Amino acid sequence: MSLKNKKSEKLFYSIGEVADMFNVNTSLIRYWEKEFDVIKPRKNKKGNRLFTQIDVDNFYIIYHLVKERGFTLQGAKDKLKENKEDTINNIEIVKSLNKIKSFLLEIKEQL
């Protein structure tokens, strides 16, 4: 299951692009890379990090757990080890509910 943030899919994203996707600093991206073993960017000859869509999907899960649900880093690590699929399903449900909420609010404004 993929948690795609963009419609156009690139092979690799720079650290700046990933930081922009989540509206965070690049230092947080580097920190989470060190803390979570599911983030495994490639590095080019210059040493620049190149993140795949899988890395971006994993960042989304981590972001959801830490920033949106208030987990500690250790709590997020435990949750990912415990049941990653369940977390992904919950994120998808929240996304769907937010879309429905937005749609209903639009309808309410038109009435």
N, CA, C and O atoms as CSV, one atom per row, in Angstrom:
chain,resi,resn,atom,element,x,y,z
A,1,MET,N,N,0.853,-1.174,0.000
A,1,MET,CA,C,0.000,0.000,0.000
A,1,MET,C,C,0.895,1.231,0.000
A,1,MET,O,O,1.849,1.307,0.775
A,2,SER,N,N,0.598,2.176,-0.847
A,2,SER,CA,C,1.418,3.365,-0.968
A,2,SER,C,C,0.650,4.591,-0.488
A,2,SER,O,O,-0.532,4.753,-0.789
A,3,LEU,N,N,1.325,5.438,0.249
A,3,LEU,CA,C,0.728,6.669,0.745
A,3,LEU,C,C,1.272,7.824,-0.091
A,3,LEU,O,O,2.109,8.592,0.383
A,4,LYS,N,N,0.809,7.950,-1.313
A,4,LYS,CA,C,1.373,8.923,-2.239
A,4,LYS,C,C,0.928,10.334,-1.901
A,4,LYS,O,O,-0.260,10.602,-1.715
A,5,ASN,N,N,1.909,11.239,-1.825
A,5,ASN,CA,C,1.626,12.640,-1.548
A,5,ASN,C,C,1.457,13.443,-2.822
A,5,ASN,O,O,0.791,14.478,-2.814
A,6,LYS,N,N,2.038,12.993,-3.900
A,6,LYS,CA,C,1.987,13.723,-5.161
A,6,LYS,C,C,1.480,12.802,-6.245
A,6,LYS,O,O,1.655,11.585,-6.180
A,7,LYS,N,N,0.838,13.405,-7.261
A,7,LYS,CA,C,0.331,12.598,-8.364
A,7,LYS,C,C,1.466,12.148,-9.273
A,7,LYS,O,O,1.475,11.006,-9.733
A,8,SER,N,N,2.430,13.040,-9.539
A,8,SER,CA,C,3.560,12.649,-10.375
A,8,SER,C,C,4.587,11.958,-9.494
A,8,SER,O,O,4.977,12.481,-8.450
A,9,GLU,N,N,5.008,10.817,-9.910
A,9,GLU,CA,C,5.920,10.037,-9.094
A,9,GLU,C,C,7.323,10.119,-9.666
A,9,GLU,O,O,7.552,9.795,-10.831
A,10,LYS,N,N,8.246,10.550,-8.846
A,10,LYS,CA,C,9.643,10.621,-9.228
A,10,LYS,C,C,10.346,9.401,-8.668
A,10,LYS,O,O,9.845,8.750,-7.751
A,11,LEU,N,N,11.505,9.093,-9.219
A,11,LEU,CA,C,12.290,7.992,-8.674
A,11,LEU,C,C,12.932,8.382,-7.346
A,11,LEU,O,O,12.958,7.595,-6.400
A,12,PHE,N,N,13.449,9.611,-7.290
A,12,PHE,CA,C,14.134,10.068,-6.082
A,12,PHE,C,C,13.734,11.496,-5.749
A,12,PHE,O,O,13.472,12.313,-6.631
A,13,TYR,N,N,13.695,11.771,-4.456
A,13,TYR,CA,C,13.398,13.108,-3.961
A,13,TYR,C,C,14.588,13.592,-3.142
A,13,TYR,O,O,15.212,12.817,-2.417
A,14,SER,N,N,14.894,14.883,-3.265
A,14,SER,CA,C,15.974,15.460,-2.459
A,14,SER,C,C,15.465,15.667,-1.042
A,14,SER,O,O,14.263,15.596,-0.785
A,15,ILE,N,N,16.386,15.920,-0.129
A,15,ILE,CA,C,16.000,16.151,1.262
A,15,ILE,C,C,15.132,17.409,1.369
A,15,ILE,O,O,14.211,17.463,2.184
A,16,GLY,N,N,15.429,18.416,0.546
A,16,GLY,CA,C,14.628,19.636,0.543
A,16,GLY,C,C,13.202,19.383,0.088
A,16,GLY,O,O,12.259,19.937,0.654
A,17,GLU,N,N,13.040,18.552,-0.930
A,17,GLU,CA,C,11.696,18.218,-1.413
A,17,GLU,C,C,10.900,17.472,-0.349
A,17,GLU,O,O,9.713,17.733,-0.156
A,18,VAL,N,N,11.556,16.544,0.338
A,18,VAL,CA,C,10.873,15.777,1.388
A,18,VAL,C,C,10.488,16.714,2.537
A,18,VAL,O,O,9.376,16.634,3.061
A,19,ALA,N,N,11.398,17.591,2.922
A,19,ALA,CA,C,11.108,18.543,3.999
A,19,ALA,C,C,9.926,19.431,3.620
A,19,ALA,O,O,9.064,19.709,4.454
A,20,ASP,N,N,9.883,19.879,2.360
A,20,ASP,CA,C,8.772,20.719,1.899
A,20,ASP,C,C,7.441,19.975,1.925
A,20,ASP,O,O,6.407,20.565,2.239
A,21,MET,N,N,7.460,18.677,1.596
A,21,MET,CA,C,6.225,17.886,1.607
A,21,MET,C,C,5.561,17.892,2.980
A,21,MET,O,O,4.335,17.884,3.093
A,22,PHE,N,N,6.403,17.907,4.031
A,22,PHE,CA,C,5.881,17.814,5.394
A,22,PHE,C,C,5.968,19.146,6.140
A,22,PHE,O,O,5.619,19.236,7.317
A,23,ASN,N,N,6.443,20.183,5.431
A,23,ASN,CA,C,6.580,21.508,6.026
A,23,ASN,C,C,7.423,21.478,7.305
A,23,ASN,O,O,7.047,22.044,8.331
A,24,VAL,N,N,8.580,20.796,7.211
A,24,VAL,CA,C,9.514,20.692,8.332
A,24,VAL,C,C,10.913,21.083,7.839
A,24,VAL,O,O,11.135,21.229,6.637
A,25,ASN,N,N,11.832,21.246,8.760
A,25,ASN,CA,C,13.218,21.541,8.409
A,25,ASN,C,C,13.940,20.290,7.940
A,25,ASN,O,O,13.584,19.175,8.320
A,26,THR,N,N,14.957,20.483,7.112
A,26,THR,CA,C,15.758,19.341,6.645
A,26,THR,C,C,16.462,18.656,7.805
A,26,THR,O,O,16.743,17.459,7.741
A,27,SER,N,N,16.753,19.409,8.873
A,27,SER,CA,C,17.420,18.795,10.023
A,27,SER,C,C,16.531,17.728,10.663
A,27,SER,O,O,17.034,16.717,11.154
A,28,LEU,N,N,15.217,17.946,10.660
A,28,LEU,CA,C,14.298,16.939,11.210
A,28,LEU,C,C,14.310,15.687,10.338
A,28,LEU,O,O,14.256,14.570,10.850
A,29,ILE,N,N,14.380,15.873,9.025
A,29,ILE,CA,C,14.434,14.730,8.115
A,29,ILE,C,C,15.702,13.913,8.392
A,29,ILE,O,O,15.643,12.686,8.473
A,30,ARG,N,N,16.836,14.584,8.536
A,30,ARG,CA,C,18.101,13.879,8.843
A,30,ARG,C,C,18.010,13.159,10.192
A,30,ARG,O,O,18.487,12.034,10.336
A,31,TYR,N,N,17.393,13.821,11.177
A,31,TYR,CA,C,17.260,13.230,12.502
A,31,TYR,C,C,16.398,11.972,12.447
A,31,TYR,O,O,16.773,10.933,12.991
A,32,TRP,N,N,15.242,12.068,11.789
A,32,TRP,CA,C,14.375,10.891,11.691
A,32,TRP,C,C,15.043,9.782,10.909
A,32,TRP,O,O,14.828,8.605,11.201
A,33,GLU,N,N,15.846,10.134,9.924
A,33,GLU,CA,C,16.584,9.111,9.162
A,33,GLU,C,C,17.487,8.307,10.097
A,33,GLU,O,O,17.587,7.086,9.975
A,34,LYS,N,N,18.139,8.994,11.024
A,34,LYS,CA,C,19.030,8.312,11.981
A,34,LYS,C,C,18.240,7.483,12.991
A,34,LYS,O,O,18.673,6.404,13.397
A,35,GLU,N,N,17.078,7.998,13.390
A,35,GLU,CA,C,16.285,7.355,14.433
A,35,GLU,C,C,15.470,6.154,13.956
A,35,GLU,O,O,15.243,5.220,14.725
A,36,PHE,N,N,15.029,6.166,12.703
A,36,PHE,CA,C,14.138,5.123,12.205
A,36,PHE,C,C,14.835,4.322,11.120
A,36,PHE,O,O,15.243,4.875,10.099
A,37,ASP,N,N,14.970,3.029,11.337
A,37,ASP,CA,C,15.680,2.177,10.374
A,37,ASP,C,C,14.890,1.899,9.104
A,37,ASP,O,O,15.433,1.311,8.168
A,38,VAL,N,N,13.624,2.303,9.042
A,38,VAL,CA,C,12.840,2.109,7.817
A,38,VAL,C,C,13.170,3.168,6.764
A,38,VAL,O,O,12.779,3.029,5.605
A,39,ILE,N,N,13.883,4.221,7.156
A,39,ILE,CA,C,14.288,5.276,6.226
A,39,ILE,C,C,15.702,4.953,5.761
A,39,ILE,O,O,16.649,4.971,6.547
A,40,LYS,N,N,15.829,4.658,4.471
A,40,LYS,CA,C,17.133,4.250,3.941
A,40,LYS,C,C,17.416,4.969,2.618
A,40,LYS,O,O,17.326,4.362,1.551
A,41,PRO,N,N,17.759,6.263,2.686
A,41,PRO,CA,C,18.013,6.967,1.431
A,41,PRO,C,C,19.324,6.518,0.800
A,41,PRO,O,O,20.256,6.092,1.482
A,42,ARG,N,N,19.363,6.627,-0.508
A,42,ARG,CA,C,20.624,6.421,-1.211
A,42,ARG,C,C,21.378,7.730,-1.146
A,42,ARG,O,O,20.796,8.783,-0.886
A,43,LYS,N,N,22.669,7.658,-1.383
A,43,LYS,CA,C,23.451,8.887,-1.442
A,43,LYS,C,C,24.206,8.911,-2.760
A,43,LYS,O,O,24.740,7.896,-3.206
A,44,ASN,N,N,24.241,10.090,-3.377
A,44,ASN,CA,C,24.978,10.213,-4.634
A,44,ASN,C,C,26.465,10.428,-4.327
A,44,ASN,O,O,26.876,10.377,-3.168
A,45,LYS,N,N,27.256,10.664,-5.354
A,45,LYS,CA,C,28.700,10.815,-5.168
A,45,LYS,C,C,29.052,12.006,-4.274
A,45,LYS,O,O,30.067,11.991,-3.578
A,46,LYS,N,N,28.214,13.025,-4.300
A,46,LYS,CA,C,28.437,14.202,-3.448
A,46,LYS,C,C,28.015,13.954,-2.001
A,46,LYS,O,O,28.347,14.740,-1.114
A,47,GLY,N,N,27.291,12.873,-1.762
A,47,GLY,CA,C,26.794,12.577,-0.418
A,47,GLY,C,C,25.390,13.095,-0.167
A,47,GLY,O,O,24.888,13.018,0.954
A,48,ASN,N,N,24.750,13.626,-1.214
A,48,ASN,CA,C,23.372,14.105,-1.066
A,48,ASN,C,C,22.417,12.927,-0.933
A,48,ASN,O,O,22.547,11.921,-1.632
A,49,ARG,N,N,21.467,13.066,-0.037
A,49,ARG,CA,C,20.486,12.005,0.175
A,49,ARG,C,C,19.464,12.004,-0.959
A,49,ARG,O,O,19.015,13.055,-1.415
A,50,LEU,N,N,19.110,10.796,-1.402
A,50,LEU,CA,C,18.092,10.616,-2.432
A,50,LEU,C,C,17.047,9.658,-1.880
A,50,LEU,O,O,17.302,8.467,-1.706
A,51,PHE,N,N,15.870,10.198,-1.608
A,51,PHE,CA,C,14.802,9.419,-0.984
A,51,PHE,C,C,13.870,8.846,-2.045
A,51,PHE,O,O,13.514,9.533,-3.002
A,52,THR,N,N,13.476,7.587,-1.874
A,52,THR,CA,C,12.535,6.931,-2.776
A,52,THR,C,C,11.111,7.203,-2.299
A,52,THR,O,O,10.906,7.765,-1.224
A,53,GLN,N,N,10.125,6.799,-3.109
A,53,GLN,CA,C,8.726,6.945,-2.710
A,53,GLN,C,C,8.450,6.142,-1.438
A,53,GLN,O,O,7.648,6.558,-0.601
A,54,ILE,N,N,9.110,4.999,-1.293
A,54,ILE,CA,C,8.933,4.186,-0.076
A,54,ILE,C,C,9.409,4.959,1.146
A,54,ILE,O,O,8.758,4.938,2.190
A,55,ASP,N,N,10.563,5.653,1.017
A,55,ASP,CA,C,11.046,6.482,2.120
A,55,ASP,C,C,10.033,7.575,2.452
A,55,ASP,O,O,9.754,7.830,3.624
A,56,VAL,N,N,9.486,8.217,1.428
A,56,VAL,CA,C,8.489,9.280,1.633
A,56,VAL,C,C,7.249,8.708,2.336
A,56,VAL,O,O,6.704,9.327,3.249
A,57,ASP,N,N,6.816,7.529,1.902
A,57,ASP,CA,C,5.667,6.880,2.547
A,57,ASP,C,C,5.955,6.612,4.021
A,57,ASP,O,O,5.095,6.825,4.875
A,58,ASN,N,N,7.176,6.142,4.318
A,58,ASN,CA,C,7.556,5.890,5.712
A,58,ASN,C,C,7.632,7.183,6.511
A,58,ASN,O,O,7.248,7.207,7.680
A,59,PHE,N,N,8.122,8.263,5.896
A,59,PHE,CA,C,8.116,9.564,6.561
A,59,PHE,C,C,6.686,9.981,6.882
A,59,PHE,O,O,6.423,10.532,7.951
A,60,TYR,N,N,5.769,9.719,5.965
A,60,TYR,CA,C,4.378,10.097,6.208
A,60,TYR,C,C,3.841,9.363,7.440
A,60,TYR,O,O,3.150,9.956,8.268
A,61,ILE,N,N,4.155,8.092,7.554
A,61,ILE,CA,C,3.711,7.305,8.708
A,61,ILE,C,C,4.311,7.878,9.991
A,61,ILE,O,O,3.608,8.071,10.983
A,62,ILE,N,N,5.618,8.148,9.961
A,62,ILE,CA,C,6.294,8.698,11.141
A,62,ILE,C,C,5.707,10.064,11.489
A,62,ILE,O,O,5.438,10.343,12.658
A,63,TYR,N,N,5.508,10.914,10.487
A,63,TYR,CA,C,4.940,12.237,10.703
A,63,TYR,C,C,3.558,12.117,11.346
A,63,TYR,O,O,3.239,12.828,12.299
A,64,HIS,N,N,2.751,11.215,10.812
A,64,HIS,CA,C,1.405,11.009,11.351
A,64,HIS,C,C,1.467,10.608,12.827
A,64,HIS,O,O,0.741,11.158,13.655
A,65,LEU,N,N,2.325,9.661,13.145
A,65,LEU,CA,C,2.409,9.176,14.521
A,65,LEU,C,C,2.947,10.242,15.477
A,65,LEU,O,O,2.401,10.442,16.562
A,66,VAL,N,N,4.027,10.926,15.065
A,66,VAL,CA,C,4.702,11.866,15.966
A,66,VAL,C,C,4.008,13.228,16.008
A,66,VAL,O,O,3.726,13.750,17.086
A,67,LYS,N,N,3.738,13.795,14.849
A,67,LYS,CA,C,3.217,15.161,14.803
A,67,LYS,C,C,1.703,15.232,14.932
A,67,LYS,O,O,1.182,16.160,15.552
A,68,GLU,N,N,0.988,14.271,14.358
A,68,GLU,CA,C,-0.473,14.337,14.376
A,68,GLU,C,C,-1.091,13.586,15.553
A,68,GLU,O,O,-2.119,14.004,16.086
A,69,ARG,N,N,-0.470,12.485,15.956
A,69,ARG,CA,C,-1.059,11.702,17.045
A,69,ARG,C,C,-0.321,11.865,18.366
A,69,ARG,O,O,-0.779,11.368,19.395
A,70,GLY,N,N,0.835,12.567,18.352
A,70,GLY,CA,C,1.534,12.879,19.597
A,70,GLY,C,C,2.379,11.760,20.188
A,70,GLY,O,O,2.689,11.791,21.379
A,71,PHE,N,N,2.758,10.771,19.380
A,71,PHE,CA,C,3.613,9.703,19.872
A,71,PHE,C,C,5.014,10.243,20.162
A,71,PHE,O,O,5.464,11.188,19.513
A,72,THR,N,N,5.698,9.648,21.132
A,72,THR,CA,C,7.121,9.916,21.298
A,72,THR,C,C,7.852,9.171,20.188
A,72,THR,O,O,7.264,8.320,19.520
A,73,LEU,N,N,9.126,9.482,19.987
A,73,LEU,CA,C,9.882,8.762,18.957
A,73,LEU,C,C,9.935,7.274,19.276
A,73,LEU,O,O,9.781,6.439,18.385
A,74,GLN,N,N,10.152,6.941,20.547
A,74,GLN,CA,C,10.188,5.529,20.924
A,74,GLN,C,C,8.826,4.880,20.713
A,74,GLN,O,O,8.743,3.737,20.264
A,75,GLY,N,N,7.773,5.596,21.034
A,75,GLY,CA,C,6.423,5.078,20.823
A,75,GLY,C,C,6.148,4.827,19.349
A,75,GLY,O,O,5.527,3.826,18.990
A,76,ALA,N,N,6.611,5.738,18.491
A,76,ALA,CA,C,6.439,5.570,17.048
A,76,ALA,C,C,7.237,4.375,16.545
A,76,ALA,O,O,6.755,3.608,15.712
A,77,LYS,N,N,8.465,4.216,17.054
A,77,LYS,CA,C,9.292,3.061,16.659
A,77,LYS,C,C,8.593,1.759,17.045
A,77,LYS,O,O,8.519,0.818,16.255
A,78,ASP,N,N,8.084,1.726,18.272
A,78,ASP,CA,C,7.388,0.526,18.749
A,78,ASP,C,C,6.154,0.233,17.905
A,78,ASP,O,O,5.895,-0.919,17.557
A,79,LYS,N,N,5.398,1.269,17.579
A,79,LYS,CA,C,4.176,1.101,16.783
A,79,LYS,C,C,4.508,0.562,15.392
A,79,LYS,O,O,3.799,-0.300,14.873
A,80,LEU,N,N,5.588,1.071,14.790
A,80,LEU,CA,C,5.996,0.595,13.465
A,80,LEU,C,C,6.419,-0.872,13.512
A,80,LEU,O,O,6.113,-1.638,12.598
A,81,LYS,N,N,7.120,-1.260,14.569
A,81,LYS,CA,C,7.547,-2.658,14.697
A,81,LYS,C,C,6.361,-3.553,15.013
A,81,LYS,O,O,6.271,-4.681,14.527
A,82,GLU,N,N,5.454,-3.038,15.830
A,82,GLU,CA,C,4.309,-3.811,16.310
A,82,GLU,C,C,3.311,-4.113,15.186
A,82,GLU,O,O,2.937,-5.267,14.973
A,83,ASN,N,N,2.887,-3.075,14.478
A,83,ASN,CA,C,1.852,-3.305,13.478
A,83,ASN,C,C,1.812,-2.151,12.472
A,83,ASN,O,O,0.955,-1.271,12.554
A,84,LYS,N,N,2.733,-2.169,11.543
A,84,LYS,CA,C,2.841,-1.096,10.547
A,84,LYS,C,C,1.608,-1.052,9.644
A,84,LYS,O,O,1.120,0.035,9.332
A,85,GLU,N,N,1.098,-2.197,9.223
A,85,GLU,CA,C,-0.074,-2.234,8.331
A,85,GLU,C,C,-1.293,-1.595,8.986
A,85,GLU,O,O,-2.050,-0.879,8.330
A,86,ASP,N,N,-1.483,-1.851,10.271
A,86,ASP,CA,C,-2.609,-1.266,10.991
A,86,ASP,C,C,-2.496,0.260,11.010
A,86,ASP,O,O,-3.490,0.968,10.850
A,87,THR,N,N,-1.285,0.747,11.205
A,87,THR,CA,C,-1.047,2.189,11.203
A,87,THR,C,C,-1.344,2.781,9.838
A,87,THR,O,O,-1.972,3.836,9.748
A,88,ILE,N,N,-0.905,2.123,8.774
A,88,ILE,CA,C,-1.174,2.593,7.413
A,88,ILE,C,C,-2.675,2.634,7.159
A,88,ILE,O,O,-3.188,3.603,6.601
A,89,ASN,N,N,-3.377,1.587,7.568
A,89,ASN,CA,C,-4.833,1.557,7.384
A,89,ASN,C,C,-5.513,2.695,8.135
A,89,ASN,O,O,-6.439,3.318,7.615
A,90,ASN,N,N,-5.056,2.968,9.361
A,90,ASN,CA,C,-5.628,4.068,10.137
A,90,ASN,C,C,-5.380,5.410,9.456
A,90,ASN,O,O,-6.259,6.271,9.445
A,91,ILE,N,N,-4.194,5.592,8.891
A,91,ILE,CA,C,-3.880,6.836,8.192
A,91,ILE,C,C,-4.807,7.001,6.997
A,91,ILE,O,O,-5.325,8.091,6.756
A,92,GLU,N,N,-5.017,5.925,6.250
A,92,GLU,CA,C,-5.902,5.990,5.081
A,92,GLU,C,C,-7.336,6.319,5.489
A,92,GLU,O,O,-8.022,7.070,4.796
A,93,ILE,N,N,-7.786,5.763,6.606
A,93,ILE,CA,C,-9.126,6.052,7.101
A,93,ILE,C,C,-9.238,7.529,7.483
A,93,ILE,O,O,-10.228,8.181,7.153
A,94,VAL,N,N,-8.235,8.053,8.172
A,94,VAL,CA,C,-8.240,9.468,8.561
A,94,VAL,C,C,-8.255,10.358,7.322
A,94,VAL,O,O,-8.976,11.355,7.285
A,95,LYS,N,N,-7.463,10.006,6.307
A,95,LYS,CA,C,-7.453,10.783,5.059
A,95,LYS,C,C,-8.846,10.784,4.423
A,95,LYS,O,O,-9.333,11.828,3.990
A,96,SER,N,N,-9.478,9.624,4.367
A,96,SER,CA,C,-10.816,9.522,3.775
A,96,SER,C,C,-11.829,10.351,4.555
A,96,SER,O,O,-12.652,11.049,3.963
A,97,LEU,N,N,-11.770,10.275,5.871
A,97,LEU,CA,C,-12.699,11.041,6.699
A,97,LEU,C,C,-12.479,12.544,6.524
A,97,LEU,O,O,-13.441,13.311,6.510
A,98,ASN,N,N,-11.226,12.968,6.391
A,98,ASN,CA,C,-10.948,14.388,6.175
A,98,ASN,C,C,-11.483,14.860,4.828
A,98,ASN,O,O,-11.973,15.984,4.718
A,99,LYS,N,N,-11.394,14.008,3.798
A,99,LYS,CA,C,-11.950,14.355,2.487
A,99,LYS,C,C,-13.470,14.498,2.579
A,99,LYS,O,O,-14.050,15.431,2.022
A,100,ILE,N,N,-14.108,13.561,3.289
A,100,ILE,CA,C,-15.561,13.612,3.458
A,100,ILE,C,C,-15.949,14.876,4.219
A,100,ILE,O,O,-16.910,15.551,3.852
A,101,LYS,N,N,-15.204,15.200,5.279
A,101,LYS,CA,C,-15.476,16.400,6.066
A,101,LYS,C,C,-15.379,17.647,5.187
A,101,LYS,O,O,-16.253,18.513,5.237
A,102,SER,N,N,-14.321,17.736,4.386
A,102,SER,CA,C,-14.146,18.886,3.495
A,102,SER,C,C,-15.300,18.998,2.510
A,102,SER,O,O,-15.817,20.087,2.260
A,103,PHE,N,N,-15.693,17.862,1.957
A,103,PHE,CA,C,-16.816,17.834,1.009
A,103,PHE,C,C,-18.098,18.319,1.670
A,103,PHE,O,O,-18.827,19.131,1.101
A,104,LEU,N,N,-18.373,17.821,2.872
A,104,LEU,CA,C,-19.591,18.218,3.588
A,104,LEU,C,C,-19.559,19.701,3.960
A,104,LEU,O,O,-20.591,20.371,3.914
A,105,LEU,N,N,-18.382,20.217,4.329
A,105,LEU,CA,C,-18.265,21.643,4.652
A,105,LEU,C,C,-18.499,22.502,3.405
A,105,LEU,O,O,-19.088,23.579,3.498
A,106,GLU,N,N,-18.046,22.038,2.252
A,106,GLU,CA,C,-18.305,22.744,0.998
A,106,GLU,C,C,-19.797,22.797,0.706
A,106,GLU,O,O,-20.325,23.838,0.313
A,107,ILE,N,N,-20.473,21.671,0.898
A,107,ILE,CA,C,-21.915,21.614,0.662
A,107,ILE,C,C,-22.639,22.573,1.622
A,107,ILE,O,O,-23.564,23.284,1.228
A,108,LYS,N,N,-22.196,22.574,2.896
A,108,LYS,CA,C,-22.809,23.446,3.887
A,108,LYS,C,C,-22.667,24.914,3.491
A,108,LYS,O,O,-23.606,25.692,3.660
A,109,GLU,N,N,-21.517,25.296,2.970
A,109,GLU,CA,C,-21.277,26.686,2.557
A,109,GLU,C,C,-22.177,27.073,1.376
A,109,GLU,O,O,-22.569,28.232,1.241
A,110,GLN,N,N,-22.497,26.101,0.533
A,110,GLN,CA,C,-23.320,26.382,-0.644
A,110,GLN,C,C,-24.804,26.492,-0.313
A,110,GLN,O,O,-25.584,27.021,-1.104
A,111,LEU,N,N,-25.191,25.994,0.854
A,111,LEU,CA,C,-26.620,26.050,1.235
A,111,LEU,C,C,-27.013,27.423,1.717
A,111,LEU,O,O,-28.170,27.644,2.074
